[in-house]
Amino acid sequence: MEDQKLSLELWPGGESGWLESFSRIAPKLYLGSAVPFDHRVKQQGFDVVVLCADNHQGAIPDVEVLRCPYDDSDTVISAIKAHLIVMTAKAVALHLQAGRTVLVTCVAGINRSSLVVALALQLYEGLEPWLAVERIRAKRSVHCLSNVCFERAALRRSALFDELMRDQKIGTPVGTMSSSQ
């Protein structure tokens, strides 16, 4: 799974369109569109899958599933949803810290999942918000976080998201570790 785009070999049939959209954002961190709810997800090497699409929720055999369902047509993210999104990003960062391979998905892998990944990168790697957004757009699509509300949240220009993120700690972010650690 070290390639930026995942192999299509395990995904025969008419599903190659969404599989081709999975992108490697960081080691062991992938961003993509909707997944099938079967054993192929584990065969591809994922330990954890985050489902962000409110209309695409299900169980996946032998894979831990985190649920963070929300609508991407929102122009405002409620405090409750913001808290859920930040807690999910923290969970993703903790799974990465533990060495697990994580796939964060929504329907198209453009807004909802990109927001979770941008916040997880800030926590896990200690990236500045704009660098997290820039990396996602470079590795996935320039259209990621095209929903202005989600972009503001990822860049922490929303006071609510900035406050929620400041309160999160996962230990020393990977990007700030010295070579002696």
C-alpha positions in Angstrom: 0.0 0.0 0.0 2.9 2.3 -0.4 1.8 3.5 -3.8 -0.2 6.8 -3.8 -3.1 5.0 -5.5 -4.2 1.6 -4.3 -4.0 -1.5 -6.4 -7.1 -2.5 -8.3 -6.3 -6.2 -8.3 -8.5 -7.0 -5.3 -11.4 -5.0 -6.5 -12.8 -6.8 -9.6 -16.0 -5.7 -11.3 -17.6 -2.3 -11.6 -16.0 -0.9 -8.4 -12.7 0.2 -9.8 -14.0 3.8 -10.3 -14.1 4.5 -6.5 -11.0 2.4 -5.7 -9.0 4.5 -8.1 -9.9 7.5 -6.0 -8.2 6.3 -2.9 -5.1 8.4 -2.2 -2.2 7.9 0.2 -1.9 11.1 2.2 0.7 10.0 4.7 2.2 6.7 5.7 -0.7 4.4 6.7 -3.2 7.2 6.1 -5.5 7.0 3.1 -8.4 9.2 1.9 -11.1 7.9 -0.4 -14.7 7.4 -1.5 -17.3 4.9 -0.3 -16.1 1.3 0.5 -17.8 -2.0 0.0 -19.0 -3.6 3.3 -17.1 -6.9 2.9 -13.8 -8.7 3.4 -12.0 -6.9 0.6 -11.3 -3.9 2.8 -9.3 -6.0 5.2 -7.6 -7.8 2.3 -6.4 -4.4 1.0 -4.6 -4.0 4.4 -6.8 -1.5 6.2 -7.1 -1.9 10.0 -9.5 1.0 10.6 -12.1 2.6 8.3 -13.8 5.9 9.1 -17.2 6.4 7.5 -18.1 10.1 7.1 -21.0 9.9 4.7 -24.3 10.1 6.5 -25.9 7.9 3.9 -23.2 5.3 3.7 -22.9 3.4 7.0 -22.3 -0.3 7.6 -20.2 -3.0 9.1 -17.0 -4.2 7.6 -15.7 -7.7 8.6 -12.4 -7.8 10.6 -11.9 -4.0 10.4 -12.6 -1.4 13.1 -15.2 1.0 11.9 -15.4 4.5 13.2 -18.5 6.5 12.4 -18.6 10.2 11.8 -21.7 10.7 9.6 -22.5 14.2 8.5 -23.8 16.0 5.5 -21.5 17.9 3.2 -24.1 20.3 1.9 -24.0 22.2 5.2 -23.0 25.8 5.3 -22.6 25.7 9.0 -21.3 22.9 11.2 -23.1 22.6 14.5 -21.1 22.4 17.8 -22.1 18.8 18.2 -21.0 17.8 14.8 -17.8 19.8 15.2 -17.0 17.9 18.4 -17.7 14.6 16.7 -15.4 15.5 13.7 -12.5 16.6 16.0 -12.9 13.5 18.2 -12.8 11.4 15.1 -9.7 13.1 13.8 -8.1 12.5 17.2 -9.0 8.8 17.0 -7.4 8.6 13.6 -4.2 10.3 14.9 -4.1 7.8 17.8 -4.6 4.8 15.4 -1.8 6.1 13.2 0.4 6.6 16.3 -0.3 2.9 17.2 0.9 1.8 13.7 -2.5 1.0 12.2 -3.4 1.6 8.6 -6.4 4.0 8.4 -8.8 4.8 5.5 -11.1 7.8 5.9 -14.0 7.8 3.5 -17.2 9.6 2.4 -19.1 9.3 -0.8 -16.5 11.1 -3.1 -13.6 11.6 -0.7 -13.6 15.4 -1.3 -15.1 17.3 1.6 -16.2 15.3 4.7 -13.3 12.8 4.8 -10.8 15.5 3.8 -11.8 17.6 6.8 -11.2 14.7 9.2 -7.9 13.9 7.5 -6.8 17.6 7.6 -7.4 17.7 11.4 -5.8 14.3 12.0 -2.7 15.5 10.2 -2.5 18.5 12.4 -2.7 16.3 15.5 -0.6 13.4 14.3 2.2 15.2 12.4 1.9 18.7 14.0 1.2 20.2 10.6 0.1 23.8 10.3 -3.5 23.8 9.1 -2.7 25.3 5.7 0.0 22.7 5.1 -2.4 19.9 5.9 -4.9 21.3 3.4 -2.2 21.8 0.8 -1.0 18.2 1.2 -4.5 16.8 0.8 -5.1 18.9 -2.3 -1.7 17.9 -3.8 -2.1 14.2 -3.1 -5.8 13.8 -3.8 -7.5 16.7 -5.7 -7.5 20.4 -5.9 -11.2 20.1 -5.3 -10.8 18.8 -1.7 -12.4 21.0 0.9 -14.2 23.0 -1.8 -17.1 23.5 0.6 -16.1 26.8 2.1 -17.5 25.9 5.5 -15.3 22.7 5.6 -12.2 24.6 4.4 -12.6 27.2 7.1 -12.9 24.4 9.7 -9.8 22.6 8.4 -7.8 25.9 8.3 -9.1 26.6 11.9 -10.6 29.9 10.8 -13.7 28.9 12.6 -13.4 29.8 16.3 -15.2 26.7 17.3 -12.8 24.3 15.4 -9.8 26.3 16.6 -10.9 26.0 20.2 -11.7 22.3 19.9 -8.4 21.5 18.3 -6.3 23.5 20.8 -7.7 21.3 23.5 -6.6 18.0 21.9 -3.4 16.3 22.8 -2.0 13.0 21.6 1.5 13.2 22.8 4.4 14.5 20.6 3.3 14.9 17.0 5.4 12.8 14.6 6.6 15.8 12.7 8.0 17.4 15.8 10.0 14.4 17.1 13.8 14.7 17.1 15.9 12.0 15.6 16.9 10.9 19.1 13.3 10.0 20.0 
